[in-house]
């Protein structure tokens, strides 16, 4: 299943992270789980300083606010979701960029990073941030031989969904992904030779590499379609 010998998985004690860690361990990978239940806070930049090089890093930890109305979101809720979902990935990638020489990083984003999620706008905000970050940081990591990709699953049956959310979706007949489906996509993304890619994961479909549309360039004589200098 995997050619990796060592890996870290953030948020690896439940849900998608637990499925990723289990799949890797089943294929003989030495997995280090980094989870808040064990005292590792991904949003604490100091915690990352103890992390050494691995061949595969799965930056998966994530939370939701559970609040649809932005006017009701408190400062603590906002700081927590930004800290875990965004800082936890940025700090992790920053540390890994310093210590990894080759290998692969896979970030768990979400379909909410490619479209809207009215039931939790701040969750969508954080996942859009990850999409932009992964795509933008990929070229510089490639110079170190490190690939970075992301998986963007639809709605997954994990504890984050909550009993109410699960019941609501079941009543509507909406199909849910299993954590194992996302874990499989993580391994596909990890082995892919491209970098800066997003893999969409939806029920009943194999992992699909998302093709981002282009954006209009300048329409100025001599600079038609020119991209900004790196």
C-alpha positions as CSV (number, residue, x, y, z in Angstrom):
1,X,0.0,0.0,0.0
2,X,2.8,2.4,0.8
3,X,6.5,2.9,0.2
4,X,6.9,5.2,3.2
5,X,8.8,4.1,6.2
6,X,8.0,6.9,8.7
7,X,5.1,9.2,9.1
8,X,3.4,11.7,11.4
9,X,-0.4,12.1,11.6
10,X,-1.9,15.1,13.3
11,X,-5.4,14.6,14.9
12,X,-4.7,10.9,14.6
13,X,-6.7,9.6,17.6
14,X,-10.2,9.9,16.0
15,X,-12.0,10.2,12.7
16,X,-10.0,10.6,9.5
17,X,-6.7,10.9,11.3
18,X,-7.2,7.5,13.1
19,X,-8.1,5.9,9.7
20,X,-5.0,7.4,8.1
21,X,-2.8,6.2,11.0
22,X,-4.4,2.7,10.9
23,X,-3.9,2.4,7.1
24,X,-0.2,3.4,7.4
25,X,0.5,1.1,10.3
26,X,-1.2,-1.8,8.5
27,X,1.3,-1.4,5.7
28,X,4.3,-1.4,8.1
29,X,4.9,2.4,8.4
30,X,6.3,3.7,11.7
31,X,3.6,6.2,12.6
32,X,3.9,9.0,15.2
33,X,0.4,10.3,16.1
34,X,0.3,13.9,17.2
35,X,-3.0,14.7,18.9
36,X,-4.3,17.1,21.5
37,X,-5.5,14.1,23.7
38,X,-1.9,13.2,24.1
39,X,-0.8,16.8,24.8
40,X,0.3,17.9,21.3
41,X,-1.3,21.2,20.3
42,X,-0.8,21.8,16.6
43,X,-1.6,25.5,17.1
44,X,1.5,25.8,19.4
45,X,4.5,26.7,17.3
46,X,6.8,25.6,20.1
47,X,5.4,22.0,20.0
48,X,6.5,21.6,16.4
49,X,10.2,22.2,17.3
50,X,10.4,18.7,18.7
51,X,9.3,17.1,15.4
52,X,12.0,15.6,13.2
53,X,12.1,14.6,9.5
54,X,9.7,11.9,8.2
55,X,9.0,10.5,4.8
56,X,5.3,11.3,5.0
57,X,3.5,14.0,7.0
58,X,-0.3,13.9,7.2
59,X,-1.5,17.3,8.5
60,X,-5.0,16.4,9.3
61,X,-6.1,17.9,12.6
62,X,-9.2,20.1,12.3
63,X,-12.2,21.5,14.2
64,X,-15.5,23.2,13.4
65,X,-17.3,26.1,15.1
66,X,-20.7,24.5,14.8
67,X,-22.1,28.0,14.3
68,X,-23.8,29.1,11.1
69,X,-24.5,32.7,12.1
70,X,-21.4,34.8,12.1
71,X,-22.9,37.3,14.6
72,X,-22.9,34.6,17.2
73,X,-19.3,33.5,16.8
74,X,-17.2,34.4,19.9
75,X,-13.5,35.4,19.9
76,X,-12.5,32.1,21.5
77,X,-14.3,30.1,18.8
78,X,-12.7,32.1,16.1
79,X,-9.2,31.8,17.5
80,X,-9.6,28.1,18.1
81,X,-10.6,27.2,14.6
82,X,-8.0,29.5,13.0
83,X,-5.4,28.1,15.4
84,X,-6.1,24.4,14.7
85,X,-7.1,24.5,11.1
86,X,-4.7,27.1,9.7
87,X,-1.9,27.7,12.2
88,X,-1.6,23.9,12.8
89,X,-0.9,23.4,9.1
90,X,1.3,26.5,8.6
91,X,3.5,25.7,11.7
92,X,3.7,22.1,10.6
93,X,4.8,22.9,7.1
94,X,7.2,25.5,8.3
95,X,8.9,23.0,10.6
96,X,8.9,20.2,8.0
97,X,10.4,22.6,5.4
98,X,13.4,23.0,7.7
99,X,14.0,19.3,8.5
100,X,12.7,17.2,5.5
101,X,14.9,16.3,2.6
102,X,12.5,14.7,0.2
103,X,9.2,13.0,1.0
104,X,5.6,14.0,1.0
105,X,3.2,16.2,2.9
106,X,-0.6,15.7,2.6
107,X,-3.0,18.3,4.1
108,X,-6.6,17.4,5.0
109,X,-8.6,20.3,3.5
110,X,-12.2,20.0,2.6
111,X,-14.7,20.4,-0.2
112,X,-15.6,23.5,1.8
113,X,-12.3,24.9,0.6
114,X,-13.4,24.6,-3.0
115,X,-17.0,25.7,-2.6
116,X,-19.3,27.3,0.1
117,X,-20.4,25.9,3.5
118,X,-23.2,28.1,4.8
119,X,-23.6,26.0,8.0
120,X,-20.1,27.0,9.2
121,X,-18.6,29.9,7.2
122,X,-15.5,30.0,9.4
123,X,-14.7,26.4,8.7
124,X,-15.0,27.2,5.0
125,X,-12.7,30.2,5.5
126,X,-10.0,28.0,7.1
127,X,-10.2,25.4,4.3
128,X,-10.0,28.0,1.6
129,X,-6.9,29.3,3.3
130,X,-5.4,25.8,3.1
131,X,-6.1,25.5,-0.6
132,X,-4.3,28.8,-1.3
133,X,-1.4,27.9,1.0
134,X,-0.8,24.4,-0.4
135,X,-0.9,25.6,-4.0
136,X,1.4,28.6,-3.3
137,X,4.0,26.9,-1.1
138,X,4.4,23.8,-3.4
139,X,7.1,25.3,-5.7
140,X,9.5,26.2,-2.9
141,X,9.1,22.8,-1.2
142,X,9.7,21.1,-4.6
143,X,13.2,22.7,-4.6
144,X,13.9,20.6,-1.5
145,X,12.4,17.5,-3.1
146,X,9.3,17.7,-0.9
147,X,5.8,17.3,-2.5
148,X,2.8,18.8,-0.8
149,X,-0.8,18.0,-1.8
150,X,-4.2,18.0,-0.2
151,X,-7.4,16.0,0.0
152,X,-10.7,17.8,-0.2
153,X,-13.4,15.4,1.1
154,X,-17.1,16.0,1.2
155,X,-19.0,15.3,4.4
156,X,-17.4,12.5,6.4
157,X,-19.0,10.4,9.1
158,X,-16.7,11.5,12.0
159,X,-17.3,12.8,15.5
160,X,-17.0,16.4,14.1
161,X,-20.4,15.8,12.4
162,X,-22.2,15.4,15.7
163,X,-25.3,13.4,16.4
164,X,-27.7,16.2,15.2
165,X,-25.8,16.7,11.9
166,X,-25.7,12.9,11.3
167,X,-29.4,12.6,11.8
168,X,-30.2,15.6,9.6
169,X,-28.2,14.2,6.7
170,X,-29.6,10.7,7.2
171,X,-33.1,12.0,7.1
172,X,-32.3,13.7,3.8
173,X,-30.8,10.5,2.4
174,X,-27.4,12.3,1.9
175,X,-24.5,9.8,1.4
176,X,-21.6,10.2,3.8
177,X,-17.9,9.3,3.3
178,X,-16.2,6.9,5.7
179,X,-13.0,8.0,7.3
180,X,-11.3,5.0,5.5
181,X,-12.3,6.5,2.1
182,X,-10.4,9.7,2.9
183,X,-7.4,7.7,4.3
184,X,-7.2,5.9,0.9
185,X,-7.3,9.3,-0.9
186,X,-4.5,10.6,1.4
187,X,-2.2,7.7,0.3
188,X,-3.1,8.4,-3.4
189,X,-2.2,12.0,-2.9
190,X,1.0,11.1,-1.0
191,X,2.3,8.9,-3.8
192,X,1.4,11.3,-6.6
193,X,4.4,12.8,-8.4
194,X,2.8,16.2,-8.8
195,X,2.7,18.8,-6.1
196,X,0.2,21.5,-5.1
197,X,-2.7,19.4,-6.2
198,X,-6.2,18.9,-4.6
199,X,-7.8,15.5,-4.6
200,X,-11.6,15.6,-4.3
201,X,-13.2,12.7,-2.4
202,X,-16.9,12.0,-2.8
203,X,-19.0,9.0,-2.0
204,X,-19.1,6.4,-4.8
205,X,-16.2,8.0,-6.7
206,X,-12.5,7.3,-6.7
207,X,-10.3,10.2,-5.6
208,X,-10.3,12.8,-8.3
209,X,-7.6,15.4,-9.0
210,X,-9.3,18.8,-9.1
211,X,-8.5,21.0,-12.1
212,X,-8.5,24.6,-11.0
213,X,-9.9,27.1,-13.6
214,X,-7.7,29.8,-14.8
215,X,-8.3,33.5,-14.1
216,X,-8.3,36.3,-16.6
217,X,-4.9,37.9,-17.1
218,X,-4.1,41.5,-18.1
219,X,-5.2,42.8,-21.5
220,X,-2.5,45.3,-22.1
221,X,-0.5,45.5,-25.3
222,X,2.7,43.4,-24.9
223,X,1.6,41.9,-21.6
224,X,-1.5,39.8,-22.6
225,X,-1.9,36.9,-20.1
226,X,1.3,37.7,-18.3
227,X,1.6,36.3,-14.8
228,X,3.1,38.3,-11.9
229,X,6.8,37.7,-11.5
230,X,7.7,35.1,-8.8
